[in-house]
Amino acid sequence: MPNSRPPLIDEDYEPPLDVASASRIYFLPNLMTAGNLFCGFVAVIMCIQAHYAMRVSDVITAEAAGYFQRAVWLIFGAMAFDALDGRLARMGGKESFFGAEFDSLADVVSFGLAPALMVFFLILSPTQGYPHFREIGWLLGFIYLLCAAIRLARFNVITHPLLQKPGIRGDKDFVGLPVPAAAGTVAALVLFLLNLATHERDLQRWALVLPVLMLLIAVLMVSTVRYPSGKQIDLKTKTKLTTLVLYVAVAAGVVVYKEYGMLACCLGYIFFGLIRHFRRARLRPASPAGGPPPPADATPPGAA
């Protein structure tokens, strides 16, 4: 009896890309990604050295504070490299699958592992009145790292070129809190705590807030809350004079009051996305009886 089953392999099928095109390495964008990975790796080393400087007691010594501060600035440096690699790739039309995967792997170290170690070694450290927080510190750090890895994997999937419609760019908003913004919030929080410790102020009142804030950041990374993206801003972008003055004033405030200004900016970005998300959900018209619900990313008229 002849075999009527169709062949399992279509010999005429041609993949849309070959291996050489998909794995092409462009020098400048990937050099920036390597700089991102380098900053993240050194930040991890700084966190470990700071932990050894505090191993005798839980007091944040000057030596440990110096290591943590270096780790914070290295994370901010990684954020700068991360912004440059994507922008250079888009400006030169040199985006590749290899670059996207390399960038995500570097981000796991710089914006996942390094902030997770800060969570474990420092953020829950000044909680002598609540020793059980220290027992779950490793768990909070892992949850943050897990959510960061999931967020990066999801980003690679939903932005895959083969899933995008030709001529349509869907990068106006990020779906979920961006991993660099989450890491920046953790780094800004570390600067804030170090500033309080330097001035010998009481850190006990922050003990109950810190685990909740860390869990909120982790959950927002894997949520569907949309956050504005700056990818569409270039040298041709126009703005109003009042908007320009506002941004300059905010930048000046961050430079002058960096410990407070950076944390305020990061928290403002986080809660801006949350407020906008709930406002859109409240203004979104209800679907008619028996009809399909409105799309999840539909923006009602007048919504910010």
C-alpha positions, 0 to 999 in steps of 0.5 A, a space after each residue: 500500500 503506497 504511503 499517502 502521508 505528506 513529507 515531513 520536510 519541505 525541500 522547497 522552503 527557503 528561510 527568510 534569512 540565512 545564518 550569515 545575515 542573522 548573526 552579522 556583527 556590526 562593530 560600533 553597536 556591539 562595541 557599545 553592548 560590550 561596554 554595557 556588559 563590562 560595566 555590569 560585570 565590574 558592578 557585580 564585583 563592586 557589590 561583592 567587595 562591598 559585602 566583604 567590607 561589611 562582613 564584620 558588622 551590618 554597619 555601612 562603612 566608608 569603604 563599603 559605601 565607596 564600593 556601592 557608589 562605584 557600582 551605582 555609577 557603573 550601572 548608570 554607565 551601562 544604561 548609557 551604553 545600552 542607549 547608545 548601542 540601539 540608537 547607533 544600530 537604528 541610525 546606521 540601519 545595522 540592526 541584527 538578530 545577533 545584536 538583539 540577543 547579545 544586548 539582552 544577555 548583557 542586560 541580564 548582567 548589568 540590569 538584572 544580576 548587579 541590581 539583584 546583588 544590591 538588593 541582597 547586600 545593601 537595600 535590606 541591610 539597614 533593617 536590624 529591627 526586622 531580621 526576618 526581612 534579611 531572611 527573605 532578601 535572597 528571595 526578593 533578589 531572585 524575584 527581581 532577577 527572574 522578572 528582569 530575565 522574563 521581561 527581556 525574553 518577552 521584549 525579544 519576542 514581541 519586537 521580532 522583525 518576523 512578527 512586525 507588519 511591514 512599514 509599521 513601527 510599534 516602539 512608541 511605548 514599552 510593554 512593561 517597565 523597561 529593565 534599564 529603568 528598573 535597574 536605575 531605580 534600584 541604583 538611585 535607591 542605593 544612592 539615597 540610602 547611602 546618603 542617609 547613612 552618611 548623614 547618620 540618619 535613621 533608616 528604620 522607617 524605610 524598612 517596611 517600604 523597601 520590600 514592597 517597592 522592590 516587589 512592585 518594580 519586579 511585577 511592573 517589569 512583567 506587567 502589561 503597563 505601558 511606559 513611554 519610549 524615547 526611541 522616536 526622539 532624534 535630531 529632528 524632533 521638535 518640542 515646545 519651549 515650555 517643555 524644553 525649559 521643564 526638561 532643563 530644570 529637571 536635569 539641573 535639579 538632578 545634577 544639584 540634588 543627585 541622590 534625591 533627584 535621581 530617585 524622584 525621576 525614577 519613581 516619577 517614571 514608574 508611577 507615571 506609567 501606572 497612573 496613565 494605565 489606570 486612567 486609560 482603563 477607566 476611560 476605555 469604553 465598555 464593549 457592547 453586549 455580545 460584542 468583542 472587547 476593545 483591543 488591550 492597547 486601544 487608547 481612548 480619545 484624550 488619554 495621555 
